Amino acid sequence: MREAGISEIAVVLEQRDPDGRFPTCPSPNPEEPDALRKGIDLCKETCADLLLATDPDCDRVGIAVRDKFVILKLVLIISASILTQDTEANNMDKVMAAKLALLSLQRFQWEQGCAAQAILESEGVTDDLLRLCTSAALRSDKDGRVGVMEKNESVDDPAAIGEALICAAEKTGNKFYREAADKLYFYLKNRAPKTIDGIIYHFNIKNEVWVDAYYMAPPFLCRYGDLDEAMKQIKGFRKYLFDEDVHMLSHIWDDDLHDFGRHDFWGVGNGWALAGLTRVIAMLDENDKENRTYLLDYLQKLLDGCLKHQREDGLFHDILDDPSSFVETNVAQMIAYTIYRGVMRGYLSEDYLVHADKARKAANDKVDDLGFVQGVCGMPDFLRSGVASEGQVFFILMETAAKEYYENH
């Protein structure tokens, strides 16, 4: 300030020297007027025109000026992210808004589980994660499924929260979470309705295999320690749903009709598969060459098949190969997440980053003032553009994966 020609500077003496107890104010946050009280009193005493107050690590500054009544008032908070035009910091502000919006939404089993997974990957085992796990485990069915709501028809969706339950048990030592995970595993392994070759149906009222299951069941089975069963399900879903010519997955196989219930290459469905495979790959032992080779080859085929349909703006259509379907946001986030994780771990080329970065920018532009990611395959019927829990989830997961990659490269 002196270099700028400002010579008359007064300092609050009681706050001049560092003291981690912060005895002179209720909290050291400059966005709170009470934190500036001593500074405002000094300004009144010295007839100063301007007050600057920083937080302890100086990444925020509160600015107070005189108004026409000669009273100083707080008029502005400037954060370091604004001063430096730090795009990544701004994106993390969006992540917090997206998280709050996510937690405000009513959630079914898969939505509760995916919300927990987003918090697990972005923050670790926090109180928010434990609350989600507790709520799901308290809603347990006697057959072992968790997160049971009024309609209890889903078979694999309850497994979406499985990895979070295991991590919660390991972190807290609370048997409540472990018992819920054990019962959930027993259900999937021994009680869940399946095809004749042992592949999990999506519902207990319909004999259908859904692509969504890629994200729900295999990662939990793998994290539980049953890699063989996880690989069996992955290969089974591929058998029923993967088109070996176009390298994309159809949405639904109807086992009673012996035909597709929905043949469309649904974007979010392919995103579920890519993200689920990404999670399983992350859990593999480095020496497991056979499974690793299979999964990496499969993931790259599926990823390349999807990327052929990326639009110039970074987004995709809801039905990947149908330009008459609406433009959808979430599959872009799911693919970006897959790429950032894969490049970070060294099994995808950096050449894929151009696709991820373009998708990420497009998705960021879709976050509204309340933190809702707009333009995703939306609630309640997922047939039109709107808002959905998984849209919030994968914005958080995408940003977490991008942050981890770019902080290390």
VMD Tcl script that draws the C-alpha trace (Angstrom):
set ca {
  {0.00 0.00 0.00}
  {2.86 2.34 0.72}
  {4.31 1.55 -2.70}
  {0.99 2.67 -4.11}
  {1.35 6.02 -2.36}
  {-0.92 5.33 0.63}
  {0.92 6.53 3.70}
  {-1.73 6.94 6.40}
  {-2.26 3.38 7.54}
  {-3.56 2.33 10.94}
  {-3.42 -1.22 12.25}
  {-5.55 -2.80 14.99}
  {-2.81 -3.39 17.54}
  {-4.60 -6.30 19.26}
  {-4.78 -8.13 15.93}
  {-1.35 -7.25 14.55}
  {0.51 -10.30 15.82}
  {-0.63 -13.85 14.90}
  {-2.60 -15.72 17.58}
  {-4.28 -18.95 16.53}
  {-6.82 -18.62 19.34}
  {-8.27 -15.48 17.67}
  {-9.22 -13.93 21.03}
  {-10.36 -10.60 19.58}
  {-13.20 -11.80 17.36}
  {-15.79 -14.58 17.30}
  {-14.28 -16.05 14.12}
  {-11.52 -14.94 11.73}
  {-13.76 -14.93 8.65}
  {-13.88 -11.52 6.94}
  {-17.32 -12.23 5.47}
  {-18.74 -11.95 9.01}
  {-19.22 -8.31 10.12}
  {-18.40 -9.14 13.75}
  {-14.88 -10.14 12.67}
  {-14.36 -6.55 11.48}
  {-15.71 -4.89 14.61}
  {-12.39 -3.75 16.08}
  {-11.26 -2.53 12.67}
  {-14.47 -0.54 12.20}
  {-14.07 1.00 15.67}
  {-10.50 2.04 14.77}
  {-11.68 3.55 11.49}
  {-14.26 5.62 13.33}
  {-11.62 6.76 15.78}
  {-9.14 7.73 13.06}
  {-11.72 8.92 10.48}
  {-10.39 6.39 7.98}
  {-12.23 5.90 4.71}
  {-11.38 2.28 4.01}
  {-10.96 -0.93 6.01}
  {-9.26 -4.08 4.73}
  {-9.46 -7.28 6.75}
  {-8.01 -10.63 5.66}
  {-8.51 -14.12 7.00}
  {-5.44 -15.79 8.59}
  {-4.06 -17.27 5.36}
  {-4.94 -14.16 3.34}
  {-6.97 -15.87 0.65}
  {-10.02 -13.71 1.42}
  {-10.34 -10.03 2.14}
  {-13.32 -8.11 3.50}
  {-13.61 -4.47 2.45}
  {-15.62 -1.88 4.39}
  {-16.12 1.76 3.36}
  {-17.96 4.77 4.72}
  {-21.51 5.36 3.57}
  {-23.29 8.68 3.48}
  {-24.06 8.42 7.18}
  {-20.35 8.19 7.95}
  {-20.69 4.61 9.15}
  {-18.41 1.94 7.84}
  {-20.11 -1.10 6.44}
  {-18.95 -4.31 4.80}
  {-19.46 -3.96 1.05}
  {-17.38 -6.66 -0.57}
  {-15.66 -9.97 -0.04}
  {-12.95 -10.83 -2.53}
  {-11.51 -14.31 -2.54}
  {-8.16 -15.39 -3.87}
  {-9.89 -17.34 -6.60}
  {-11.43 -14.13 -7.96}
  {-8.26 -12.11 -7.63}
  {-6.25 -14.67 -9.55}
  {-9.07 -15.71 -11.90}
  {-8.52 -19.22 -10.63}
  {-10.90 -21.27 -12.76}
  {-10.35 -24.45 -10.77}
  {-11.33 -22.70 -7.52}
  {-14.45 -21.38 -9.18}
  {-15.27 -24.88 -10.34}
  {-14.93 -26.17 -6.79}
  {-17.46 -23.53 -5.70}
  {-19.79 -25.09 -8.26}
  {-19.04 -28.51 -6.80}
  {-20.22 -27.38 -3.38}
  {-23.37 -25.89 -4.91}
  {-23.94 -29.12 -6.85}
  {-23.51 -31.15 -3.68}
  {-26.02 -29.04 -1.76}
  {-28.47 -29.34 -4.64}
  {-27.92 -33.11 -4.72}
  {-28.60 -33.50 -1.01}
  {-31.81 -31.49 -1.40}
  {-33.27 -33.97 -3.89}
  {-35.54 -36.86 -2.95}
  {-33.62 -40.05 -3.66}
  {-34.31 -43.66 -4.53}
  {-31.87 -46.51 -3.82}
  {-29.47 -45.90 -6.70}
  {-29.60 -42.14 -6.14}
  {-28.73 -42.51 -2.45}
  {-25.87 -44.85 -3.31}
  {-24.49 -42.67 -6.08}
  {-24.65 -39.62 -3.82}
  {-22.61 -41.52 -1.24}
  {-20.08 -42.57 -3.90}
  {-19.67 -38.95 -5.02}
  {-18.93 -37.86 -1.47}
  {-16.63 -40.84 -0.90}
  {-14.49 -39.99 -3.93}
  {-14.53 -36.21 -3.44}
  {-14.26 -35.94 0.35}
  {-13.64 -39.36 1.87}
  {-15.53 -40.85 4.82}
  {-17.14 -37.70 6.18}
  {-20.16 -37.15 8.39}
  {-22.23 -36.55 5.25}
  {-21.22 -39.98 3.95}
  {-22.02 -41.63 7.27}
  {-25.45 -40.00 7.30}
  {-26.21 -41.36 3.83}
  {-24.99 -44.83 4.82}
  {-26.92 -44.77 8.08}
  {-30.12 -43.76 6.34}
  {-29.76 -46.52 3.72}
  {-28.87 -49.19 6.27}
  {-31.80 -48.25 8.51}
  {-34.08 -48.88 5.54}
  {-32.89 -52.46 5.15}
  {-35.19 -55.21 3.96}
  {-35.08 -58.59 5.63}
  {-33.68 -60.06 2.40}
  {-30.56 -57.88 2.67}
  {-31.32 -55.01 0.32}
  {-30.72 -51.51 1.71}
  {-32.33 -48.17 1.00}
  {-35.74 -49.79 0.64}
  {-38.53 -47.39 -0.29}
  {-42.29 -47.91 -0.75}
  {-41.78 -49.90 -3.95}
  {-39.17 -52.55 -3.30}
  {-38.64 -53.90 -6.81}
  {-35.02 -53.11 -7.64}
  {-32.44 -55.87 -7.41}
  {-29.07 -54.24 -8.17}
  {-29.73 -50.57 -7.29}
  {-29.28 -51.18 -3.53}
  {-25.68 -52.19 -4.27}
  {-24.86 -48.63 -5.39}
  {-24.08 -47.72 -1.78}
  {-22.17 -50.93 -1.08}
  {-18.63 -49.58 -1.40}
  {-19.52 -46.62 0.81}
  {-20.89 -48.98 3.48}
  {-17.64 -50.95 3.50}
  {-15.54 -47.78 3.75}
  {-17.76 -46.47 6.54}
  {-17.31 -49.73 8.44}
  {-13.53 -49.64 7.99}
  {-13.26 -46.00 9.04}
  {-15.52 -46.12 12.09}
  {-15.29 -49.74 13.21}
  {-19.08 -49.70 13.50}
  {-20.50 -53.18 12.93}
  {-23.79 -51.65 11.83}
  {-22.31 -50.70 8.45}
  {-20.44 -53.97 8.03}
  {-23.50 -56.07 8.76}
  {-25.48 -54.09 6.20}
  {-22.75 -54.71 3.60}
  {-22.61 -58.42 4.47}
  {-26.36 -58.87 4.09}
  {-26.34 -56.91 0.83}
  {-23.60 -59.13 -0.57}
  {-25.41 -62.30 0.51}
  {-28.53 -61.07 -1.27}
  {-26.72 -60.34 -4.55}
  {-24.79 -63.58 -4.45}
  {-27.49 -65.99 -3.32}
  {-30.97 -64.50 -3.46}
  {-31.11 -62.04 -6.34}
  {-33.15 -63.22 -9.34}
  {-30.88 -63.97 -12.30}
  {-30.70 -65.29 -15.83}
  {-30.08 -68.98 -16.40}
  {-26.36 -68.23 -16.58}
  {-26.37 -66.24 -13.33}
  {-26.55 -62.62 -14.48}
  {-28.47 -60.29 -12.16}
  {-31.87 -58.99 -13.22}
  {-32.61 -55.33 -12.61}
  {-36.04 -55.91 -11.04}
  {-37.64 -58.72 -9.08}
  {-40.87 -58.30 -11.06}
  {-39.36 -58.39 -14.57}
  {-36.76 -60.68 -16.06}
  {-34.66 -57.91 -17.55}
  {-30.94 -57.11 -17.64}
  {-30.24 -53.36 -17.55}
  {-27.05 -51.55 -18.49}
  {-27.39 -49.41 -15.32}
  {-26.27 -52.43 -13.30}
  {-22.66 -51.95 -14.43}
  {-22.27 -49.11 -11.92}
  {-24.28 -50.68 -9.11}
  {-23.23 -54.29 -8.65}
  {-19.68 -55.03 -9.96}
  {-17.87 -52.28 -8.03}
  {-19.49 -53.41 -4.78}
  {-18.79 -57.08 -5.46}
  {-15.17 -56.26 -6.25}
  {-14.75 -54.05 -3.18}
  {-16.32 -56.76 -1.03}
  {-13.63 -59.15 -2.23}
  {-15.51 -61.28 -4.75}
  {-13.72 -60.31 -7.96}
  {-14.82 -63.51 -9.69}
  {-18.48 -62.61 -9.26}
  {-17.83 -59.02 -10.32}
  {-16.15 -60.21 -13.53}
  {-18.92 -62.72 -14.14}
  {-21.51 -59.93 -14.02}
  {-19.41 -57.61 -16.22}
  {-19.01 -60.28 -18.88}
  {-22.65 -61.27 -18.62}
  {-23.89 -57.71 -19.10}
  {-21.60 -57.51 -22.11}
  {-23.03 -60.72 -23.55}
  {-26.60 -59.45 -23.38}
  {-26.15 -55.75 -24.15}
  {-22.91 -54.95 -26.04}
  {-22.95 -54.50 -29.80}
  {-19.60 -55.78 -31.04}
  {-19.96 -53.85 -34.31}
  {-20.66 -50.32 -33.07}
  {-19.04 -50.84 -29.64}
  {-21.93 -49.45 -27.60}
  {-24.36 -50.96 -25.12}
  {-28.11 -51.25 -25.49}
  {-30.25 -50.32 -22.53}
  {-32.42 -53.36 -21.69}
  {-32.48 -57.08 -22.48}
  {-35.83 -58.81 -21.92}
  {-35.07 -62.39 -21.00}
  {-38.67 -63.54 -21.45}
  {-38.83 -62.20 -25.00}
  {-35.26 -63.26 -25.75}
  {-34.88 -59.84 -27.33}
  {-34.12 -56.28 -26.39}
  {-36.63 -54.50 -24.20}
  {-34.96 -51.30 -25.35}
  {-32.33 -51.60 -28.04}
  {-31.37 -47.88 -27.99}
  {-27.78 -46.95 -27.21}
  {-28.78 -44.75 -24.30}
  {-26.02 -42.27 -23.48}
  {-26.33 -42.33 -19.70}
  {-26.52 -46.12 -19.77}
  {-23.20 -46.29 -21.58}
  {-21.89 -43.77 -19.07}
  {-22.99 -46.02 -16.19}
  {-20.98 -48.83 -17.75}
  {-17.85 -46.74 -18.36}
  {-17.85 -45.36 -14.82}
  {-18.51 -48.79 -13.29}
  {-15.66 -50.36 -15.24}
  {-13.42 -47.47 -14.19}
  {-14.12 -48.17 -10.54}
  {-13.45 -51.90 -10.88}
  {-10.18 -51.29 -12.75}
  {-9.05 -49.06 -9.89}
  {-9.49 -51.94 -7.43}
  {-7.60 -54.57 -9.42}
  {-4.31 -55.93 -8.24}
  {-1.55 -54.72 -10.58}
  {-0.46 -58.34 -11.03}
  {-3.89 -59.47 -12.21}
  {-2.91 -59.32 -15.87}
  {-5.80 -61.39 -17.20}
  {-8.66 -59.35 -15.75}
  {-6.83 -56.08 -16.24}
  {-6.20 -56.78 -19.92}
  {-9.82 -57.78 -20.47}
  {-11.26 -54.73 -18.72}
  {-8.91 -52.21 -20.32}
  {-9.64 -53.57 -23.79}
  {-13.36 -53.53 -23.14}
  {-13.38 -50.04 -21.63}
  {-11.40 -48.58 -24.53}
  {-13.70 -50.16 -27.12}
  {-16.76 -48.80 -25.34}
  {-15.20 -45.38 -24.82}
  {-14.16 -45.08 -28.46}
  {-17.60 -46.20 -29.58}
  {-19.23 -43.44 -27.55}
  {-16.75 -40.72 -28.49}
  {-17.62 -41.10 -32.17}
  {-20.85 -39.36 -31.26}
  {-19.51 -36.40 -29.26}
  {-20.86 -33.13 -30.58}
  {-18.71 -30.11 -31.36}
  {-19.95 -28.43 -28.17}
  {-18.69 -31.35 -26.08}
  {-22.09 -32.87 -25.33}
  {-23.91 -35.95 -26.65}
  {-27.44 -36.84 -27.65}
  {-29.56 -38.82 -25.20}
  {-29.55 -41.71 -27.68}
  {-25.94 -41.57 -28.76}
  {-26.44 -42.30 -32.44}
  {-29.80 -40.53 -32.80}
  {-29.40 -36.78 -33.46}
  {-33.16 -36.33 -33.20}
  {-33.01 -37.17 -29.47}
  {-32.41 -34.32 -27.06}
  {-28.93 -33.04 -26.24}
  {-27.96 -34.47 -22.86}
  {-25.40 -33.29 -20.27}
  {-24.73 -36.22 -17.97}
  {-23.11 -38.67 -20.39}
  {-20.50 -35.98 -21.11}
  {-19.73 -35.81 -17.39}
  {-19.55 -39.60 -17.09}
  {-17.20 -39.87 -20.05}
  {-15.03 -37.01 -18.78}
  {-14.79 -38.75 -15.38}
  {-13.77 -41.98 -17.10}
  {-11.07 -40.23 -19.13}
  {-9.57 -38.20 -16.27}
  {-9.36 -41.32 -14.10}
  {-7.90 -43.41 -16.93}
  {-5.27 -40.86 -17.97}
  {-4.37 -40.23 -14.34}
  {-3.78 -43.94 -13.77}
  {-1.83 -44.37 -16.99}
  {-4.04 -46.74 -18.95}
  {-5.57 -44.13 -21.27}
  {-3.58 -41.87 -23.59}
  {-3.44 -38.14 -22.93}
  {-4.95 -37.76 -26.39}
  {-8.33 -38.42 -24.78}
  {-8.07 -35.27 -22.67}
  {-9.32 -33.05 -25.47}
  {-12.63 -34.93 -25.31}
  {-12.79 -34.73 -21.51}
  {-11.93 -31.04 -21.35}
  {-14.51 -30.17 -23.98}
  {-17.17 -32.21 -22.16}
  {-16.22 -30.67 -18.83}
  {-16.51 -27.12 -20.11}
  {-19.91 -27.84 -21.61}
  {-21.13 -29.39 -18.35}
  {-19.88 -26.47 -16.26}
  {-21.90 -24.13 -18.44}
  {-25.02 -26.11 -17.49}
  {-24.80 -25.49 -13.73}
  {-27.46 -22.99 -12.66}
  {-27.44 -20.52 -9.75}
  {-28.82 -23.11 -7.33}
  {-26.19 -25.69 -8.27}
  {-28.47 -27.89 -10.38}
  {-26.88 -29.39 -13.48}
  {-29.40 -28.69 -16.21}
  {-30.02 -30.65 -19.39}
  {-29.43 -34.13 -18.00}
  {-31.71 -37.11 -18.61}
  {-34.20 -35.90 -16.05}
  {-36.53 -37.01 -13.29}
  {-39.04 -38.48 -12.86}
  {-39.28 -40.64 -15.97}
  {-35.84 -40.00 -17.55}
  {-37.33 -39.48 -20.99}
  {-36.61 -35.75 -21.35}
  {-34.09 -33.07 -20.51}
  {-34.13 -31.89 -16.90}
  {-32.43 -32.45 -13.53}
  {-31.53 -35.72 -11.80}
  {-29.48 -36.92 -8.84}
  {-27.01 -38.70 -11.10}
  {-26.45 -35.45 -12.98}
  {-25.36 -33.87 -9.70}
  {-23.31 -36.92 -8.77}
  {-21.29 -37.02 -11.95}
  {-20.62 -33.30 -11.97}
  {-18.98 -33.80 -8.56}
  {-17.14 -36.94 -9.69}
  {-15.97 -35.30 -12.93}
  {-14.66 -32.23 -11.13}
  {-12.95 -34.36 -8.48}
  {-11.22 -36.48 -11.12}
  {-10.20 -33.41 -13.16}
  {-8.83 -31.66 -10.08}
  {-6.79 -34.70 -9.06}
  {-5.38 -35.05 -12.58}
  {-4.44 -31.43 -13.14}
  {-3.01 -30.98 -9.66}
  {-0.56 -33.79 -10.44}
  {0.29 -32.81 -14.03}
}
mol new
graphics top color blue
foreach p $ca { graphics top sphere $p radius 0.5 }
foreach p [lrange $ca 0 end-1] q [lrange $ca 1 end] { graphics top cylinder $p $q radius 0.2 }
display resetview
